[in-house]
Amino acid sequence: MDSSSVLWKNRSFLKLWLAQLTANVGDQCYSFALLWYLLQATKSGTALSLLAIPEMVAGLLFYLIGGVLADRYSPRLLMVGADVARIFVAIGVGIMAAMGIEQFAFFLVAQFLLGLFSSLFQPARTVALKSVVSVEQLGRANAILDTTFRTVRIAAPMTIGLIAAAVPLSTLFFVNAASYMLSVVFLYTLRVSLHDQATASAAKMTPGQYVRDIAEGVRELRKSRLLLLVLLFSNMGFLVWQVCYSVGFPFLAERIQQGDGSTLAMLMGFYGVGNLLGSLYMSRAYYTRYLLVILIGWTLQAGGFLLLATGGTVHWLAFLGAAVAGVGGPFIGIPTVTAIQIKAASSSTGKIFAINMLIFTFFSMLSSSLGAIWLGSWPVEQLFFISGLFLAAMSATGFFIDQRNSRQQHQSASV
C-alpha cells in the first residue's frame, strides 16, 4: 500500500496536518494585514524590515528552552498552550488595528511574543510527529506538511487580498485568532498515546536542570557525526540565502527594465512555484543519505543564483533561476528535520531540533547584517554571482565529505 494513503488513514497525523493547515492560512492573513497596516501607518520600508528582528531574537532566547520542554513534557499540551497564547496576541494586534493605534513599538512586542510561542511550538511539533508516524513514513510526512505550507503561501495571498478589500483590515487579525482556535481543537483531541511525557518527567525543572538537559543535547550531537554535518551544511548556506532573497530579489526586480512591484511578485512567485515542485517531489521520494539530499538542494540553489546573476540583461533567465533555486529549498529543509527525528535519541529530539533552529537563526541574522553592509555597494548581479559560487564551493566540500563517510561505512560493513 502507498505510504501516503497510510498516512492519511492515521488520525493523529491527519489532526496534526489540519492544525497546521488552519494555522498557516491564519498566519498568511496576519502577515498580509500587518505589513499593509504598518506600511500605511509608517510609510517606511525600514520599519517593515525591522519586523523580523524581534522574532529572531525570541528564537535565539527561547528555542533551547522549547527543545528541553518538548523532550521532557507532553508535546501535545505544549502545542496547545503555544497556540492559545498566539490567539491572545492576534486578538491584541487586531484590537490595536481596529483602534487605529500606530505606535510601532507595540507591534514589535507582538512579533517578539509570536516568536517566543513559535519557539515553544515547533520543537514540540517535531517530537509529536515522530511519535505518531512510523520511522519509514517520517520523510513523507514532513514533505506533506512542507507541501501544505508552501501551497498555502502561494495560494492564500490572492484570496486574502480580495477579502481585505471587502472588510476592515483588522478583521484579518481576528481570522488569524480563529484559525489558532481551530488548531487548538485539532491538537487537543490527539490521542493521549501521543508520546505523552507529562508523567515521565517528575523532576522539577530548575535552571541547573535546563543546563544539564541542553548539555545532553550537545553530547548527542558530538556522538553523531552525521547529525552534526546535517545541521552544519543545512544551515551554512543561509549565510548568503537570506540576503539574496530579502535584498537581492527586490534590487534585481528594480534592475529588470526598471520593473515595478509586479516584477518582484513574479520573481517571488517563480521561486514559490519551484518550492512547491521540490516539495511535491520530496513527498514521493525515498532516501536515507540525508546529507547528500541536502547538498543537492544547495547545488540547485547555487545554479539558480548563478542564473539570477545574468537576469539583469537576459530577463527570462532571472525567472528561470528563481524557479531552479526554489526547487532546492525542500531538498534542504525536509531531510534536515527527518534526520533529526530518526537519528536523534527520543530524549534529545526536541533539543537537537532547537539547536538546528538556533544555527539557522544565527546564519540568517548574520546574512541580514551582510545585506546591510552590501546594500548598494555592488551591482546586484555580483551579489547573486558570489553567493552562487559560495554555495557551489560549500556543496562540493560537502559532497567530498559525504562520499568519504559513505566509503568508510561501506568498508566497515565489509570487514
Number of C-alpha atoms within 10 A of each C-alpha: 5 7 13 15 9 11 20 14 11 13 13 23 20 15 20 20 22 19 22 23 20 19 23 23 21 25 23 21 27 25 15 19 23 22 15 14 17 20 14 11 14 14 12 11 10 9 14 16 12 11 20 14 16 20 24 22 16 19 27 22 15 20 29 28 21 27 30 30 22 31 26 23 19 22 31 27 20 22 25 21 17 21 27 17 18 23 22 14 21 24 19 18 21 24 16 16 21 14 10 12 13 15 12 14 9 14 20 18 15 19 20 21 18 22 25 25 25 23 27 28 24 23 30 32 19 22 27 25 21 23 20 20 19 13 14 11 17 23 26 25 25 24 27 21 20 22 22 19 19 21 19 17 18 18 12 18 16 11 10 18 13 10 15 17 9 8 10 12 21 22 20 25 29 22 20 26 28 18 23 29 20 18 25 22 14 20 24 17 11 18 14 11 10 18 20 17 19 14 9 11 12 10 8 6 13 9 8 9 13 15 14 13 23 21 13 17 26 16 12 21 19 12 11 12 11 19 22 18 17 23 23 16 20 25 24 18 26 23 23 23 26 20 25 24 16 14 19 24 22 20 20 26 25 16 19 18 12 10 14 13 10 10 20 18 14 14 22 21 18 23 26 22 19 24 27 25 21 25 31 19 15 23 21 14 11 11 10 11 13 23 26 20 22 27 27 19 25 29 24 25 29 30 22 27 30 26 26 35 26 18 24 20 14 13 18 14 18 26 22 20 28 30 27 28 29 27 28 28 23 28 29 26 19 25 27 25 22 23 21 27 25 17 14 20 14 16 17 27 27 34 33 30 28 30 22 24 22 21 19 23 21 20 20 22 20 17 21 23 15 15 20 13 10 15 16 11 10 9 16 24 22 15 23 28 19 16 23 28 16 16 25 21 14 18 23 16 13 21 17 11 15 19 12 12 14 13 12 12 11 11 10 9 8 7 5
